[in-house]
Amino acid sequence: MAEQCDKDLAKVSDADAIVLDNVSKVFGDRHAVDGLSLALPQGAFLSIFGPNGAGKTTLLRMLATLSRPTEGTISVLGIDLKEHPDEVREHIGLISHNSMLYADLSAEQNLMLTARLYGIADPRERVDQMLDAVELSHRRLDVVRTFSRGMTQRLSIARAMLHDPEVVFLDEPYSGLDPHAVEIFDQLIDQVRQNRTFVMVSHDLSKGFAACTHALVMARGRKVAFEGKDNIDFEAFASLYRDTVGMGVA
């Protein structure tokens, strides 16, 4: 499958949720992300694939405002990430294999803290809604350190979605989830997917491809391929992943 030509960034419209223009992240003499450019339309679901060290999580951390690009520019919903990171944070949510929860606070306390940080108008009602959505209402007063891995991840999903973000970043969200937690997660994503943009890092080619509208393959910090799903033959895509990325060839 041939790599799609980069979109002319000078002609990017308001319909694009995320735009990267020649973005690099350098650690010492290593380019974790190297000259990446792409534009993702609003409402899209981008799955990012690649081997360990490809730059997937580094890219996601930059998009989530947890790290700044060394070079290039990133905009989210038309907002320059480097110039206005706080404004970007109002519109994004992050679900990671690292829950980012306070282990010695209860489930309810974690969500109430997040609700107040985002200035949610009726925090109690919203917290109740999200605890119901992830089936943790019965554990609302229990501290997080007593939760199983699956329960912790479900609560982190509730935390990330609490302020109703327009763009959601998912870093290996299925890692460590039991089948019931996977089912809850998939149902929740299906419920909120309309008019929302998702970017997911995944090692699971089949599951990531099934969920996406667009796919990005990375190796050694670079873009190997970026296509809309409608333009991708899965067998050819899987072959590209195996032969190019799986072998560590950029």
C-alpha positions in Angstrom: 0.0 0.0 0.0 1.5 3.3 -1.0 1.8 6.1 1.5 -0.8 8.8 1.1 0.5 12.2 0.2 0.4 14.7 3.0 -2.5 17.1 2.9 -1.6 20.6 1.9 -1.5 22.1 5.4 -2.1 25.6 4.1 -5.5 24.4 2.9 -6.6 22.7 6.1 -10.2 23.6 7.0 -12.2 23.9 10.2 -13.3 20.3 9.6 -9.9 19.1 10.9 -9.7 18.2 14.5 -6.0 17.6 14.7 -3.2 19.0 12.4 0.5 18.2 12.7 3.0 20.1 10.6 6.5 18.7 10.5 6.4 17.6 14.2 9.5 16.2 15.8 10.4 15.2 19.4 14.1 14.8 20.1 15.6 13.2 23.2 19.4 13.8 23.1 20.4 12.6 19.6 17.3 10.3 19.1 14.3 11.4 17.2 11.4 9.7 19.0 9.0 11.4 16.4 10.6 12.6 13.2 9.0 15.2 10.9 5.4 13.9 11.2 2.7 15.8 9.2 -1.0 14.8 8.9 -4.5 16.2 9.3 -7.3 14.3 10.9 -10.9 15.3 10.4 -13.3 15.9 13.2 -15.3 12.8 14.2 -12.6 10.5 12.9 -11.2 7.5 14.9 -7.4 7.2 14.3 -5.7 4.0 15.3 -1.9 4.2 15.5 0.2 1.0 15.1 3.9 0.2 15.3 6.5 -1.7 17.3 7.9 -0.6 20.6 10.0 2.5 20.1 8.1 3.6 17.0 7.1 6.9 18.7 3.4 6.1 19.2 3.2 7.0 22.9 5.5 10.0 22.4 3.1 11.3 19.8 0.1 10.7 22.0 1.8 12.5 24.9 2.4 15.6 22.8 -1.2 15.6 21.6 -2.4 15.3 25.2 -0.2 18.3 26.2 1.9 16.2 28.5 5.0 16.9 26.3 6.0 19.7 23.9 7.3 19.1 20.4 10.9 20.0 19.8 10.0 21.2 16.3 6.9 21.8 14.3 3.4 22.7 15.2 0.3 20.9 16.5 -3.2 22.2 16.6 -6.3 20.6 18.2 -9.7 22.0 17.2 -7.8 24.9 15.6 -6.0 25.8 18.9 -2.2 25.9 18.8 -1.1 23.3 21.4 2.3 25.0 22.1 0.8 28.5 22.5 -2.4 27.6 24.4 -2.1 24.2 26.2 -4.5 25.1 28.9 -7.2 25.9 26.4 -6.5 22.6 24.6 -6.9 20.6 27.8 -10.5 21.9 28.2 -11.4 19.9 25.1 -9.4 16.7 25.5 -9.5 13.5 27.5 -6.8 10.9 28.0 -7.3 7.2 28.8 -4.0 5.4 29.4 -2.7 2.2 30.8 -1.5 4.5 33.6 -4.8 5.4 35.4 -3.7 8.8 36.7 -6.0 8.3 39.7 -5.3 9.0 43.4 -5.0 5.6 45.0 -5.9 6.8 48.5 -9.0 8.6 47.5 -12.3 6.9 46.8 -13.8 6.5 43.3 -16.3 9.3 44.1 -13.6 11.6 45.5 -11.4 11.1 42.4 -14.3 12.0 40.1 -15.5 15.0 42.2 -12.0 16.4 42.2 -11.8 16.2 38.4 -15.3 17.7 38.1 -14.3 20.7 40.1 -11.1 21.2 38.2 -13.1 21.4 35.0 -15.8 23.6 36.5 -18.6 21.1 35.7 -21.9 22.9 36.6 -23.5 20.0 38.5 -20.6 17.8 39.5 -22.6 15.4 41.7 -25.1 14.6 38.9 -22.3 14.1 36.4 -20.2 11.9 38.8 -23.3 9.7 39.4 -23.8 9.4 35.6 -20.3 8.3 35.0 -20.1 5.8 37.9 -23.3 4.2 36.5 -21.9 4.1 33.0 -18.8 2.2 34.1 -20.8 0.0 36.6 -18.9 1.3 39.7 -21.7 2.9 41.7 -21.6 0.2 44.2 -17.9 0.9 44.9 -18.1 4.7 44.9 -16.9 5.1 48.5 -14.1 2.5 48.3 -10.5 3.8 47.9 -8.9 3.1 44.5 -6.0 1.1 45.9 -8.5 -1.7 46.7 -9.7 -1.9 43.1 -8.7 -4.6 40.6 -6.9 -3.6 37.4 -10.1 -3.8 35.4 -12.0 -1.6 37.9 -9.2 0.9 38.1 -9.2 1.2 34.3 -13.0 1.6 34.2 -12.8 4.4 36.7 -10.0 6.1 34.6 -12.4 6.0 31.7 -15.1 7.7 33.7 -12.5 10.4 34.8 -11.4 11.0 31.2 -14.9 11.4 29.9 -16.3 13.4 32.9 -16.0 16.8 31.2 -17.4 15.5 27.9 -14.3 16.1 25.8 -14.5 16.6 22.1 -11.2 14.8 21.5 -10.2 11.6 23.3 -6.7 10.0 23.4 -6.4 6.3 24.1 -3.0 4.8 25.0 -3.3 1.0 24.9 -6.7 1.3 26.7 -7.3 -2.5 26.7 -4.1 -3.3 28.6 -4.9 -5.5 31.6 -8.7 -5.4 31.1 -10.8 -8.5 31.8 -13.4 -9.4 29.2 -16.2 -7.7 31.2 -14.2 -4.5 31.4 -13.5 -4.7 27.7 -17.2 -5.0 27.0 -18.0 -2.0 29.2 -15.3 0.0 27.5 -16.5 -0.8 24.0 -20.1 0.0 24.9 -19.1 3.3 26.4 -17.0 4.3 23.4 -19.9 3.4 21.0 -22.3 5.5 23.1 -20.1 8.7 22.9 -18.5 8.2 19.5 -20.8 10.4 17.5 -19.3 13.9 16.8 -16.2 13.1 18.8 -12.7 12.5 17.6 -10.6 9.6 18.9 -6.9 8.8 18.6 -5.8 5.3 19.9 -2.4 3.7 20.2 -2.8 -0.1 19.9 -0.7 -3.2 19.4 -3.8 -5.2 18.5 -4.1 -4.8 14.8 -7.5 -6.5 14.4 -9.2 -4.6 17.2 -7.6 -1.3 16.3 -8.4 -1.6 12.7 -12.0 -2.6 13.4 -12.6 0.5 15.5 -10.9 3.1 13.2 -11.9 5.4 10.4 -8.2 6.2 9.7 -5.0 4.2 10.4 -1.4 5.4 10.9 1.6 3.1 10.9 4.8 4.4 12.5 8.3 3.1 12.7 11.4 4.7 14.1 9.5 7.9 14.7 8.3 8.3 11.1 5.1 7.8 9.3 5.1 4.6 7.2 1.5 4.9 6.1 -1.6 7.1 6.8 -4.9 6.3 5.1 -8.6 6.5 5.6 -10.0 3.1 6.3 -12.2 3.2 3.2 -9.0 3.3 1.1 -7.4 0.3 2.9 -7.5 -3.4 2.1 -7.0 -5.1 5.5 -4.9 -7.9 4.1 -2.6 -5.5 2.4 -2.5 -3.3 5.5 -1.7 -6.4 7.7 1.1 -7.4 5.3 2.5 -3.9 5.4 2.4 -4.0 9.2 4.2 -7.4 9.3 6.7 -6.8 6.6 7.7 -3.2 7.2 6.9 -2.3 10.8 7.1 -5.8 12.3 10.6 -6.1 11.0 11.5 -2.7 12.3 12.1 -1.3 8.8 11.1 2.4 8.4 
